[in-house]
C-alpha cells in the first residue's frame, strides 16, 4: 500500500538494522540478517542484461523488509544517454548494443526493490515482527567523471584535478552534462539517509597512496542536509566508516556579514567540520563469521567515544585530530542516539517519480519538493529564503553524519593475484517509529 508520512509531534525511536553493500561487480556474497538492505552501486562490471539479471535475482531473494538500490558508473546500460553514445567502446559489447530499457526494467519492475536514480523515497517498515520504523532516503548514481564511464559529471573547481591523475581522462571524449554543484544541490533537506555511489571529499575516499577521489560539492551538501547516515562506495580502498561532526552555523546574519568582511575572497565561513572519528572494524577478517557492525544507537560501543548532541569540539577522547578550517577534513564523535526523533514532524511532499516506482511500502518522490535546495531537476531555481530557514533549523538539530563506504570488492582491476572481497557493513541506527 502507498504510505503517507507520519505527522505526529514526536517520534519514539527504535533500533533498525541496515546492511550496506556496494561495488559487488557481479559477486554474490553471503549477507547478514537485517531490516533494510542498501546497495550503493556498481552491481556489475559493464551493465549487461545477463550481469544485471544475475545480480537482481540474488538481491530479490535476499530476506529484507526493504531493499534500496542505486546504480554505479560500471552499470553503463542504466545510463541510456551515455550508453547510446559509447556502447561500442566496451569489451564484449562491440557487436550488438544491449537493450537499455530491458536492462532498466529489471530494477524498476522489481516488486521488492526500491530503485533510486537521483530521487527520494519514504520507506516505512510495516512488518509487525520488525522495528516498524520510517525514514526518508535519497539515492543518486552520479560520481565525478573519470575515464569513459556512466553517470559522470564534471568536477567542481573545489576538487583539485591534481589530486587525481585519473581525472585528466575527463577530456578524452566529448561530453556535456550536469555540474557537481547543480547535482548535489538537489538533495532534499529532510533526508535521513543519503545513498550515493561516490564518497564525499576526504571521507572514505582515499586510494592506497592517500589521494582523495571524493566530491567536495557532495561533502558540502552533507553539511547542509546533515543526514543521519551516508552510504557510498566507488573507491574500493576507502571502505570503512567515519563519524563527522559538523561545525555549527552562525545564526545571525550580522555574524555572516562579519565573516564575509574578514574573508572577502571566500564569503561566509561555512561547510566546516569540528572533528571526524574513524570506525574500528570489530571483525576485519573477511573469513570470520562475525558481522562488521557500526553501532550508531544510544548503546553503541564500537566507537572510541560518544558526546552529547550539539557537541563536537573534538577535545574529548576519541578525537583523532583537532578542528580544521572549513573545507578541510579532520576527526570526530557522534552523539548518543535520541529517544525521540530529532526533527519532529516532517513534510515529505514532492512530485512523484512515475518512471521509477518503488515497492508498495515506499512512497517515491522526485525532485521538486519545497524542501529541496534547488527547485526540481538538475539546474533548478535557486533556493528561496524559506528553504534556507528550514535548512538552518535542520542544521541546528543535527550535528553529525556517519559516512559508510561499504565497497565489497577490495581490489581493483586487473586484480593482480586474485580478487579479494570485503564483508557487508552492518549499521544499527535509531529511527522513528511510525504511527498507524
C-alpha positions as CSV (number, residue, x, y, z in Angstrom):
1,X,0.0,0.0,0.0
2,X,1.1,3.6,-0.6
3,X,2.1,5.4,2.5
4,X,1.8,9.0,3.7
5,X,4.4,10.4,6.0
6,X,3.6,10.4,9.7
7,X,2.5,13.7,11.2
8,X,2.8,13.3,14.9
9,X,4.6,15.9,17.0
10,X,7.3,13.5,18.3
11,X,8.6,10.1,17.4
12,X,9.9,7.4,19.8
13,X,12.8,5.7,18.1
14,X,13.7,2.0,17.7
15,X,16.8,0.3,16.5
16,X,16.8,-0.6,12.8
17,X,19.5,-2.8,11.3
18,X,20.7,-1.7,7.9
19,X,23.0,-3.9,5.8
20,X,25.2,-1.9,3.5
21,X,27.0,-3.1,0.3
22,X,28.4,-1.5,-2.8
23,X,30.7,-2.4,-5.7
24,X,29.8,-6.1,-5.8
25,X,30.8,-6.2,-9.5
26,X,28.9,-9.5,-10.3
27,X,29.8,-11.1,-7.0
28,X,27.1,-12.5,-4.7
29,X,28.2,-12.7,-1.1
30,X,26.5,-14.0,1.9
31,X,24.5,-11.2,3.5
32,X,23.9,-10.9,7.3
33,X,20.4,-10.6,8.6
34,X,18.9,-7.1,8.9
35,X,15.8,-5.0,8.3
36,X,17.0,-2.9,5.3
37,X,19.5,-3.7,2.6
38,X,21.2,-0.8,0.7
39,X,23.3,-1.4,-2.4
40,X,25.3,1.8,-3.3
41,X,26.0,0.9,-7.0
42,X,28.4,-1.0,-9.3
43,X,26.2,-4.0,-9.3
44,X,28.0,-5.3,-12.4
45,X,31.2,-4.8,-14.4
46,X,29.6,-3.5,-17.6
47,X,25.9,-3.5,-17.0
48,X,24.9,-6.2,-19.5
49,X,21.5,-7.8,-19.2
50,X,22.9,-11.1,-18.1
51,X,25.0,-9.4,-15.4
52,X,22.1,-7.4,-14.1
53,X,19.8,-10.3,-14.2
54,X,22.1,-12.4,-12.1
55,X,22.6,-9.7,-9.6
56,X,18.9,-8.8,-9.3
57,X,18.0,-12.5,-8.8
58,X,20.4,-12.5,-5.9
59,X,19.1,-9.3,-4.4
60,X,15.4,-10.2,-4.8
61,X,16.0,-13.5,-2.9
62,X,17.6,-11.6,0.0
63,X,15.4,-11.6,3.0
64,X,15.0,-7.9,4.0
65,X,11.8,-5.9,4.6
66,X,13.1,-3.1,2.4
67,X,15.8,-3.1,-0.3
68,X,17.2,0.1,-1.7
69,X,19.4,0.1,-4.8
70,X,21.2,2.7,-6.9
71,X,23.4,2.3,-10.0
72,X,27.1,3.0,-10.2
73,X,29.5,4.1,-13.0
74,X,30.0,0.5,-14.1
75,X,26.3,-0.1,-14.6
76,X,26.5,1.5,-18.0
77,X,23.3,0.4,-19.6
78,X,21.3,2.1,-16.8
79,X,22.6,5.4,-18.2
80,X,20.8,5.4,-21.5
81,X,22.2,8.6,-22.9
82,X,25.8,7.6,-22.0
83,X,25.4,4.1,-23.3
84,X,23.8,5.1,-26.6
85,X,26.9,7.1,-27.4
86,X,29.6,4.9,-26.1
87,X,28.5,1.3,-26.1
88,X,30.9,0.3,-28.8
89,X,33.9,1.2,-26.6
90,X,33.2,-1.6,-24.1
91,X,34.6,-5.1,-24.3
92,X,32.1,-7.8,-25.3
93,X,29.6,-5.2,-26.4
94,X,31.0,-4.1,-29.7
95,X,28.9,-6.3,-31.9
96,X,25.3,-5.5,-30.7
97,X,24.1,-3.0,-28.2
98,X,22.2,-4.0,-25.1
99,X,18.5,-3.0,-24.8
100,X,18.8,-0.4,-22.1
101,X,15.0,-0.3,-21.5
102,X,15.0,-4.0,-20.9
103,X,18.0,-3.7,-18.6
104,X,16.4,-0.9,-16.6
105,X,13.2,-2.8,-16.2
106,X,15.0,-5.4,-14.2
107,X,15.2,-2.8,-11.4
108,X,12.1,-0.7,-11.9
109,X,9.7,-3.6,-12.2
110,X,11.0,-5.5,-9.2
111,X,8.3,-5.8,-6.5
112,X,10.8,-5.9,-3.7
113,X,13.4,-3.3,-4.6
114,X,13.3,0.5,-4.4
115,X,15.4,1.7,-7.3
116,X,16.5,5.4,-6.9
117,X,18.1,7.4,-9.6
118,X,18.6,10.9,-8.2
119,X,15.3,10.6,-6.4
120,X,13.8,10.2,-2.9
121,X,11.5,7.8,-1.2
122,X,9.9,7.4,2.2
123,X,10.4,3.9,3.5
124,X,8.0,2.5,6.1
125,X,8.8,-0.8,7.7
126,X,5.3,-2.3,8.4
127,X,6.1,-5.9,9.3
128,X,4.6,-6.5,12.8
129,X,7.7,-8.5,13.7
130,X,10.1,-5.7,12.5
131,X,11.0,-2.4,14.1
132,X,8.1,-0.6,12.4
133,X,10.2,2.5,11.7
134,X,10.1,5.1,8.9
135,X,12.8,7.1,7.2
136,X,13.4,9.2,4.1
137,X,16.2,8.2,1.7
138,X,17.8,10.0,-1.3
139,X,19.7,7.9,-3.8
140,X,21.9,9.0,-6.7
141,X,24.3,7.2,-9.1
142,X,26.3,10.2,-10.1
143,X,30.1,10.4,-9.5
144,X,33.0,12.6,-10.7
145,X,33.9,11.9,-14.2
146,X,36.9,9.6,-14.5
147,X,37.5,8.0,-17.8
148,X,34.7,6.8,-20.0
149,X,32.1,5.5,-17.6
150,X,28.4,6.2,-16.9
151,X,26.7,8.8,-14.7
152,X,29.8,11.1,-14.8
153,X,29.8,14.8,-14.0
154,X,32.4,17.4,-14.3
155,X,34.4,18.1,-11.1
156,X,33.9,21.4,-9.3
157,X,36.8,23.8,-9.1
158,X,36.8,22.8,-5.4
159,X,38.0,19.3,-6.4
160,X,41.6,19.7,-7.5
161,X,42.4,17.6,-10.5
162,X,46.0,17.4,-9.4
163,X,45.0,15.1,-6.6
164,X,43.8,12.5,-9.0
165,X,45.7,12.0,-12.3
166,X,42.9,9.7,-13.5
167,X,40.6,12.7,-13.7
168,X,42.8,14.0,-16.5
169,X,40.9,11.4,-18.6
170,X,37.8,13.6,-18.4
171,X,38.9,15.3,-21.6
172,X,39.4,12.1,-23.6
173,X,35.9,12.1,-25.1
174,X,33.2,14.6,-25.8
175,X,30.7,15.1,-23.1
176,X,28.2,17.6,-21.8
177,X,26.4,17.1,-18.6
178,X,25.4,18.5,-15.2
179,X,27.9,20.2,-12.9
180,X,28.7,19.0,-9.4
181,X,27.1,21.9,-7.6
182,X,23.8,21.5,-9.6
183,X,23.6,17.8,-8.8
184,X,24.2,17.9,-5.1
185,X,22.0,21.0,-4.5
186,X,19.1,18.6,-5.2
187,X,19.5,16.5,-2.1
188,X,16.3,17.3,0.0
189,X,16.9,18.8,3.4
190,X,14.6,16.4,5.1
191,X,16.6,13.3,4.2
192,X,17.5,10.8,6.9
193,X,19.7,8.6,4.7
194,X,21.7,9.6,1.7
195,X,22.9,6.9,-0.7
196,X,25.4,7.8,-3.4
197,X,28.0,5.9,-5.5
198,X,30.7,8.4,-4.9
199,X,32.0,9.2,-1.4
200,X,32.3,12.8,-0.2
201,X,35.7,14.5,-0.4
202,X,38.2,13.4,2.3
203,X,35.8,10.8,3.8
204,X,36.3,7.2,3.0
205,X,37.6,8.2,-0.4
206,X,41.4,7.6,-0.2
207,X,43.4,5.4,-2.6
208,X,46.3,3.3,-1.2
209,X,48.7,6.3,-1.9
210,X,46.5,8.7,0.1
211,X,44.9,10.6,-2.9
212,X,41.3,11.6,-2.2
213,X,38.8,10.9,-5.0
214,X,35.6,12.1,-3.4
215,X,33.5,15.1,-4.3
216,X,33.7,18.3,-2.4
217,X,30.3,19.5,-3.5
218,X,28.8,16.3,-2.1
219,X,30.6,16.9,1.2
220,X,29.1,20.4,1.3
221,X,25.6,19.0,0.6
222,X,26.0,16.7,3.5
223,X,26.9,19.7,5.7
224,X,23.7,21.4,4.5
225,X,21.4,18.3,4.9
226,X,23.2,16.5,7.8
227,X,21.6,13.1,7.2
228,X,22.0,10.5,10.0
229,X,23.7,8.2,7.6
230,X,25.5,8.5,4.2
231,X,26.1,5.2,2.4
232,X,28.6,5.1,-0.6
233,X,31.2,3.1,-2.3
234,X,33.2,3.6,-5.6
235,X,36.6,3.8,-4.0
236,X,37.4,0.2,-3.1
237,X,40.3,1.1,-0.9
238,X,38.2,3.6,1.0
239,X,36.0,1.0,2.7
240,X,35.2,1.9,6.3
241,X,33.2,4.4,8.3
242,X,33.7,7.9,9.8
243,X,31.5,9.9,12.1
244,X,31.6,13.6,11.0
245,X,30.7,16.3,13.5
246,X,29.8,19.4,11.6
247,X,30.7,22.9,12.7
248,X,27.7,24.9,13.9
249,X,26.4,27.6,11.6
250,X,26.3,31.2,12.7
251,X,22.6,32.0,13.4
252,X,22.8,35.8,13.0
253,X,23.1,37.5,9.6
254,X,25.4,40.1,11.2
255,X,27.8,37.3,12.0
256,X,27.8,36.2,8.4
257,X,28.4,39.7,7.3
258,X,31.3,40.0,9.8
259,X,32.8,36.7,8.5
260,X,32.4,37.9,4.9
261,X,34.2,41.1,5.8
262,X,37.0,39.1,7.4
263,X,37.2,36.7,4.4
264,X,36.4,38.9,1.3
265,X,37.6,36.2,-1.1
266,X,35.6,33.3,0.3
267,X,32.5,34.9,1.8
268,X,30.9,33.5,5.0
269,X,32.9,30.7,6.6
270,X,30.7,27.5,6.2
271,X,30.9,23.8,5.5
272,X,33.4,23.3,8.3
273,X,34.0,20.1,10.3
274,X,34.6,20.1,14.1
275,X,36.1,16.7,14.0
276,X,36.0,13.2,12.4
277,X,36.2,9.9,14.2
278,X,37.4,6.7,12.5
279,X,35.4,3.5,12.9
280,X,37.3,0.5,14.2
281,X,36.1,-2.6,12.4
282,X,35.2,-5.2,15.1
283,X,35.6,-8.0,12.5
284,X,38.2,-7.2,9.9
285,X,38.9,-10.8,9.0
286,X,37.0,-11.4,5.7
287,X,36.8,-15.1,6.6
288,X,35.2,-14.5,10.0
289,X,31.6,-15.2,10.5
290,X,31.2,-12.1,12.8
291,X,29.5,-9.1,11.4
292,X,31.2,-5.7,10.7
293,X,29.0,-3.6,12.9
294,X,28.7,0.2,13.0
295,X,26.6,0.8,16.1
296,X,25.0,4.3,16.0
297,X,22.4,3.6,18.6
298,X,22.5,5.1,22.1
299,X,24.1,1.9,23.3
300,X,26.8,1.8,20.7
301,X,30.1,0.5,21.9
302,X,32.4,0.2,18.9
303,X,33.4,3.8,18.7
304,X,36.2,5.3,20.9
305,X,33.8,7.9,22.4
306,X,30.4,9.5,22.5
307,X,29.4,13.0,23.0
308,X,26.1,14.7,23.7
309,X,24.1,16.2,20.8
310,X,25.5,19.5,19.8
311,X,29.0,18.7,21.0
312,X,31.8,18.3,18.6
313,X,34.8,20.3,19.8
314,X,37.0,17.2,19.2
315,X,38.6,17.8,22.5
316,X,37.4,14.6,24.2
317,X,38.7,11.1,24.0
318,X,38.5,9.6,20.5
319,X,39.1,12.8,18.6
320,X,41.9,11.9,16.3
321,X,42.7,15.4,15.2
322,X,41.8,19.0,16.3
323,X,39.2,21.0,14.4
324,X,40.2,22.0,10.9
325,X,39.3,25.1,8.8
326,X,36.1,24.9,6.7
327,X,36.6,22.6,3.7
328,X,39.3,20.5,5.4
329,X,38.6,17.1,6.8
330,X,39.7,16.3,10.4
331,X,38.4,13.8,13.1
332,X,35.1,13.3,15.4
333,X,32.4,11.8,17.5
334,X,28.7,11.4,17.1
335,X,26.2,11.9,20.0
336,X,24.2,9.2,21.6
337,X,21.1,8.4,19.7
338,X,18.0,10.3,20.7
339,X,15.0,8.6,22.2
340,X,12.8,11.0,20.2
341,X,13.2,11.8,16.5
342,X,15.4,15.0,16.4
343,X,13.4,16.7,13.7
344,X,9.8,16.3,14.8
345,X,7.2,16.2,12.1
346,X,8.5,16.3,8.6
347,X,6.6,17.3,5.5
348,X,7.8,14.8,2.8
349,X,5.7,16.1,-0.1
350,X,7.0,16.3,-3.6
351,X,6.4,15.3,-7.2
352,X,6.1,11.5,-7.6
353,X,8.6,9.6,-9.8
354,X,6.3,7.7,-12.0
355,X,9.1,6.3,-14.1
356,X,10.8,4.6,-11.1
357,X,8.2,3.5,-8.6
358,X,9.4,1.6,-5.5
359,X,7.7,-1.3,-3.7
360,X,4.3,-0.9,-2.0
361,X,5.8,0.1,1.3
362,X,7.8,3.0,-0.2
363,X,6.5,6.3,-1.4
364,X,8.9,7.7,-4.0
365,X,9.2,11.4,-4.7
366,X,11.1,13.1,-7.5
367,X,12.8,16.4,-7.3
368,X,10.5,19.3,-6.8
369,X,9.7,19.5,-3.1
370,X,10.0,22.8,-1.4
371,X,12.5,21.2,0.9
372,X,15.0,20.9,-1.8
373,X,18.0,23.2,-2.0
374,X,17.1,23.8,-5.7
375,X,13.7,23.5,-7.4
376,X,13.2,20.2,-9.1
377,X,15.6,18.8,-11.7
378,X,19.2,19.5,-12.1
379,X,19.9,23.1,-12.5
380,X,16.6,24.2,-11.0
381,X,15.8,27.5,-9.5
382,X,17.8,28.8,-6.6
383,X,16.6,28.2,-3.1
384,X,14.0,30.6,-1.6
385,X,14.6,32.1,1.8
386,X,12.0,29.7,3.4
387,X,14.1,26.8,2.4
388,X,17.2,28.3,3.8
389,X,15.4,28.9,7.1
390,X,14.3,25.3,7.2
391,X,17.8,24.2,6.4
392,X,19.2,26.3,9.3
393,X,16.8,24.8,11.7
394,X,17.7,21.3,10.5
395,X,21.4,22.0,10.9
396,X,20.9,23.1,14.5
397,X,19.1,19.9,15.2
398,X,21.5,17.6,13.6
399,X,25.2,18.0,14.2
400,X,26.6,14.7,12.8
401,X,26.6,12.4,9.9
402,X,28.1,8.9,9.7
403,X,29.7,8.2,6.3
404,X,30.0,4.5,5.4
405,X,31.9,3.3,2.3
406,X,30.7,-0.3,2.0
407,X,32.7,-1.5,-1.1
408,X,32.6,-5.3,-1.3
409,X,35.3,-5.5,-3.9
410,X,38.6,-4.9,-2.0
411,X,40.9,-5.0,-5.1
412,X,40.9,-3.1,-8.3
413,X,41.1,-4.3,-11.9
414,X,43.2,-6.1,-13.2
415,X,43.1,-7.8,-9.7
416,X,46.7,-8.9,-9.6
417,X,46.9,-12.3,-7.9
418,X,43.2,-12.8,-7.1
419,X,40.1,-10.7,-6.4
420,X,39.6,-10.0,-2.7
421,X,36.2,-9.3,-1.2
422,X,35.1,-7.4,1.9
423,X,32.1,-8.3,4.1
424,X,29.0,-6.2,4.2
425,X,28.9,-3.4,6.8
426,X,26.0,-3.6,9.2
427,X,24.7,-0.3,10.6
428,X,22.4,-0.2,13.7
429,X,20.6,3.1,13.7
430,X,17.8,4.5,15.9
431,X,15.0,5.6,13.6
432,X,11.5,7.0,14.4
433,X,8.6,4.6,14.9
434,X,5.8,5.5,12.5
435,X,2.2,6.0,13.7
436,X,-0.6,3.9,12.1
